[in-house]
Amino acid sequence: MPVPPTTSTTLLKDLGADAQSPRWAELVARYRPALLSFLAAKFPTLADAADDLVQETFLALAKRLPDYRHAPDEKGHFRSYLAGILRFKAADEIRRRLREEDALAGAAERASAAADPTEEELREWRHAAYEVALEQYLSDPSVQERTKQVFLRVALGGERPEAVAAAYGIDRNAVDQIRARATRKLRALAEELAR
């Protein structure tokens, strides 16, 4: 996996001020390899759509950048923000494919597949359900934004709980509790979706 790029605050400001800036090529060149690598690791079943999903991520970013404030100590790293957009795009694609498959499959085929799914199909279904559950959790307005960010940084970003606790001015135990509660909620959502 490529080394995560560093973020230039000046670059982000320039792009936020001018959606037609020639510096977009610089941002794309800097982050595209990392986004493709992230997608391959987290969503291997979407390999055929990787280029399109990364392109959609940059298009979504172009709309959000004018309001984006780069504050890594408060909101996490820019690369995590960008990966979050990509994660939503991937979840949308998974849902689209599931809808498409459902529309194409006849009632008899669905009944037959449901009666005796392969282990691989079950694993893919659980993975897709988890990704959709994650999107639902992250878009849930009843969950505080700080809670979501702490969970993302520790559970998905792989950051050390002590570092995340220090970044948010909370103790290590609070980080562990946030991760445990979010994990339980995600598991319940995913199990409900996978039924």
N, C-alpha and C positions, 0 to 999 in steps of 0.2 A: 504494500500500500504506500502511495507517495507520501512524503513528508508534508504535513498540513502547511499551506502557505500562510505568510503573515499578511496582515491587512494594513493598508495605507489609509489613514484617516483622510488625507488630502484626496486620494483617488475616490473614496466613497462620496466625499462632498462634491467633487467635480461631477460625478455621475448623477448624483441626486439633483444637482442644479441644471444639468443638461442631458436629457434622455438621448440626444443624438451625438453625444461626445465621442470623439475617436478613441478615447481611453477605454471604451467598452472592450475593445480587442485585448487590452492589457489585462482587464479583470477576467475575461473569459479564458485567456491563455493561462492565467495564474490558478484559477479554480476548477476549470473543466476536468483535468486529470483526477483531482481529488474527488470530485462529484461522481465521475464514472466509476472510480474505485469503490466509493461508498455504496453506490447502487449495486455493483457486482457482488459486494460482500453481504449486503442486507436484503437485496431483492433479486437473487439470481434468476428467478423465473421471468424477470422483465428485461433480460439481456437484449431481446430483439427491439425493444422500445427505448433503450438507454439514451441514445442521441437525442431523440425527441423529448424525453423527460428532462434532460439537462437543459435543452433549449427552452422548454416551457418554464423551467426554474429561473433562468435568466430573464425571461419576459416578465414573469411575476415580480422578480426583484426590481426591474426597471420601474414598475408601478409603485412599489413600496419604498424605494430609496429616498424620495423627497422627504418622507416622514421618519426615516430611520435615523436613530441617534446612536453613534458608536460609543458604547460604554461597557467594555469587557468586564470590568469589576462588578458592575451591577446587573447586566443583562446577558453575560456570557460572550464568548468569542463570536466574531462575525461568521466564521466558518460553521459554527453550530447553528446560527440563524439560517444560513444558506442551506445547510443539510436539512433543517426543519422544513423549509419550503419544498425541497426535493422529496422528503418523506411524504408530505401531503400529496404531491403530484403522483408519486408511486402508488399511494393508497387509492387515489382517484382512478388510476389505471387498473388496479386490481378489481375495484368495484365495477368498473366498466366492463372488464372481461367476464366477471362473474355474471353480470346482467346479460351480456351477449351470449354466454354459454347457456344460461337459463332459457333465453328466448329461442335458441336454436334446438335445444334438446326437447324431445317429445316426452310426454308423461311416462310412457313405457320405458324409455331409455333412462330417465331420471330414477324411476323406481328400481330398475335393474342395477344401476350404478350405486344407488344408496344401499341396496341390499348387500352388496359384496364389494365395497371399495378396497383398493389396494392400500398397503401401508404408506406408499409414496403419496397417493391422493389424500389420505387422511392428514399426513404431515403438511402438505401444501395448503390444505384447507385450514388447518389450525394456524399456520403461519399467516395466511391472508386474514383470518379472523382477528388475530392479534394486531396486525397492522391497522385494520379498521378500528379496533378497540382503542388503539393508541391515538388515532386521530380524534375519535370521539372524546377521549379523556382530555386531550390538549385543547379542544374547542369548547369544553364544558365551562360556562361562565361562573359556575358555583365553585370552581377550583381556583384558588389565588394564583396569579401569574408567577409569583415568586416560588410557590410550591411546584408548579410545572417546570420552571427553569432549574430548580434544584434537582428534581427527578431526572430531567433530560441530561444534565451535566454529569450526574453520578451514574445512573443506570445505563444510559445509552452513549454518553460521551466518554465514559471510562475515566472520568476525573476522580482524584482521591477525595474521599468524603471530608477530610480535614481541610483541604484547599477550598472546597465549595463552601464549607461551614464558615471559613474565614472571609470568603468573598461576600457572603450575605450577612455576616455579623451574627451568626447563630452557632449553637454548640453542636458538636459532632453527633450527639444523641438525637437532636432534632432532625439532622440530615438522615440518619438511619430510620427514624420514624416516618419521615416523608416518603422515603423509598419503599418501606414496607407497606404503608397504606396505599400508595399508588400501585404497587405491584399487585396487591390483593384486588384492588378495584379493576385493574386491567385484566387480571385473570378471570374475574366474574363476568366482565363485559365480553371477553373473548369466548368464554364457555357458552354464554347465551347466544352469541352470533354463530358459533360453530354447530349449534343444534340442528 
